[in-house]
C-alpha cells in the first residue's frame, strides 16, 4: 500500500552480561564448582505515547559449569521478558550553551515468560537448575529507569526487582539488579 509505513519498534539494542561463581567445600577441597553464565539480550522498545512505553527482552544464554563431577554446558534462547512503563517525569530544554538536554523517570512492571529450555535433573537439583537456559516459571517484575540525554549522547540508570515463583519443586530466589549504561542515539532513516 503506497504511503503506509508500519513501525514495529522505535528503539533496539543489545546488551551483554556475565556472572561467575567459584565454590570449594571447606571440609573437602576436592569438591568444587566453577560456573560461568553469559547472556546476550536483544531488546526492543516502543513508545505508545508520551506516558506509556513497552519493552521486550529476548536473551540468548551460554552457561558453563565445571565441578568435581564433570562439566556441563547449556546454550540456547532464554525466557523472554515484557515490560510496560509509565512516564512519571520528563523535562526537555535547549539554550545557547546547551543545545539539547532532557531527562526522564519511568516506573513500571511486567512478566518474564517461561520460554527458555528447562529440564531439571532432580538428582542434582541446584546445579541442574542454575545451568538451564530458562527457569520454567512465570515471574513478575517491577522496575524504574532514569535517563539523562545531552544532544545524542545519554546515560541511563535502571533498578529492577523480580519475584520468582517455584517451578518443579525448585524456587530461584527473588532478584534485585541495577545497571547504568552510556548510549548514543541516531535516526535509522538518515543512513
Secondary structure, DSSP 8 states (H G I E B T S, - for coil): -TT----S-SEEEEEEEEEEEEEE-SS-TT-EEEEEEEEEEEEEEEE-SSSEEEEEEEEEEEEEEEETTEEEEEEEE---EEEEEEEEEEEEE--SS-S-EEEEEEEEEEEE---S-----GGGHHHHHHT-SS-SS-EEEEEEEEEEEETTEEEEEEEEEEE---BTTB----EEEEEEEEEE---GGG-
